Amino acid sequence: MYIHKILKSSDDKLSISKDAMPIMNKLLNVCFEKIATTAGLVTVQSHKKTLTAKEMKLACELVLPGQLSSHASNEGLRAMTRFNQ
């Protein structure tokens, strides 16, 4: 559902097939799991009990390659700013 919304917000002419949707969903779930696991490990290694945005940002930088990590950090910062307002 959200994959389709994000795709449409990018460009109304873009679409995704029904066969590709479960593959994209699985890919995103695997990425989320890797980032969450890494963030948990970073939190444990820093001797903290609470996962903060700092640990999430570091986990994204460790898991995602190159510019993808910087884009993820920027989007995370935007989301936090929106949430705090």
Secondary structure as the mmCIF struct_conf table of DSSP 4:
data_model
#
loop_
_struct_conf.conf_type_id
_struct_conf.id
_struct_conf.beg_label_comp_id
_struct_conf.beg_label_asym_id
_struct_conf.beg_label_seq_id
_struct_conf.end_label_comp_id
_struct_conf.end_label_asym_id
_struct_conf.end_label_seq_id
HELX_RH_AL_P HELX_RH_AL_P1 TYR A 2 SER A 10
TURN_TY1_P TURN_TY1_P1 ASP A 12 LYS A 13
TURN_TY1_P TURN_TY1_P2 LYS A 18 ASP A 19
HELX_RH_AL_P HELX_RH_AL_P2 ALA A 20 GLN A 45
TURN_TY1_P TURN_TY1_P3 SER A 46 HIS A 47
BEND BEND1 LYS A 49 THR A 50
HELX_RH_AL_P HELX_RH_AL_P3 ALA A 53 VAL A 63
BEND BEND2 LEU A 64 LEU A 64
HELX_RH_AL_P HELX_RH_AL_P4 GLY A 66 ASN A 84
#
